[in-house]
Every structure is written in structure tokens, then in C-alpha cells.
Amino acid sequence: MAMPKGQSGNPNGRPKGVANKATLQAREAIAAFVDGNAHRLTEWLDRIAQDNPKAAFDCFQSVIEYHIPKLARTEHTGKDGEKLSVGIIHAIPASPNDNKSPV
């Protein structure tokens, strides 16, 4: 019998958003490579940049994205997906001669 979409037959399985072991090992291996070869990467990128700075930047980005994850975009919405309403309240302090308190 098939499970409903988004449900697993193992309720104690890996929590959503947690990388599996192979992904963690791959990230660790890439991080170790980058850390252990930082001086070489700099040399390689410098050589590439002499002829093509954009290609050097692209190479740098392609390596670093596995070491430092990209940030995800977050969308903020109001209740039930409606537009989010934002209000700004700015209190103006009362002057020393004024007996009124700020609103």
C-alpha cells in the first residue's frame, strides 16, 4: 500500500531538512579539500584571472558553494497567505517643558 505524499513509513526517520550521511560526508570532503589546498586554489585562481577574471570568479563560486551553503530566500506573508501589513510607530519624546507623555 502506497503512503500518502509527504509521509513516510518510518515515523522515526531522518527529520526534514537534515542532510543524509552521504551528503554530509561529501561536504566534509570538499571542505577538507578546500581547507588543505587554499594556497593552491589561490594560485590557480590567480592564473585564470590573468586571462579571464570572470572565469576565475565563476570557478571560485563553484567551489565555495559546497563549502558555504547558499542562503535560501524567505517570503513573509500575512495570515493565510494574504499580504503582510507592516506598521511603523515612531514615538516622539515630550519636551522637558511639556507635561504630556509621548503617545
Protein Blocks (a to p, Z undefined) as FASTA:
>chain_A
ZZdehiafblkbccehiacfklmmmmmmmmmmmmmmmmmmmmmmmmmmmmommlmmmmmm
mmmmmmmccddddddddeehiacdddddddddddfklcbdcZZ
